[in-house]
Amino acid sequence: MSRGDVEPLSTAIGSPFTQKRLGPEEIEQRALEIIKSRGEEGIYQHELWKALGLDSREGSRLALRLLKKGLIVREPTVHNGRRTYKLFLARKERKRTQISINIGAVIEVPCFTCKHVEKCYEGGYFDPATCPILRKWLDQKVALMKKIISH
């Protein structure tokens, strides 16, 4: 290998004797395994770089990619008098949204009490697609659902 053919550290992870080439996805997977193995304790960002054989620039980029994908959490901390980050595996919490429909909710639809319901049809003078009363009611329902889901 000539001087110009220097292999980036990110592609040569492993012992100097095995020098296995890994792609970005495999490096990310290996990083996640290391972070997961540290559990609740987490791992300092520089420790992860060393474990993977990366320099600080490559290690920082790796951590940012994992953070952007929502796979890890980075908490700022001080270690040996230096500012750094501690990395933890992200916990994915899924909120289950249950929507129940009952006849009372259907009766709320303003169309059922509208005095123009018999003359209302698509393309007509009274059209559900352009009805301001129906639009206002739908907007209120959507806002309410967004509020419920966000909590």
Secondary structure by P-SEA (a helix, b strand, c coil): cccccccccccccccccccccccaaaaaaaaaaaaaaaccccccaaaaaaaacccaaaaaaaaaaaaaaccbbbbbbbcccbbbbbbbcbbbbbbbbbbbbcaaaaaacccccccccccccccccccccccaaaaaaaaaaaaaaaaaaac
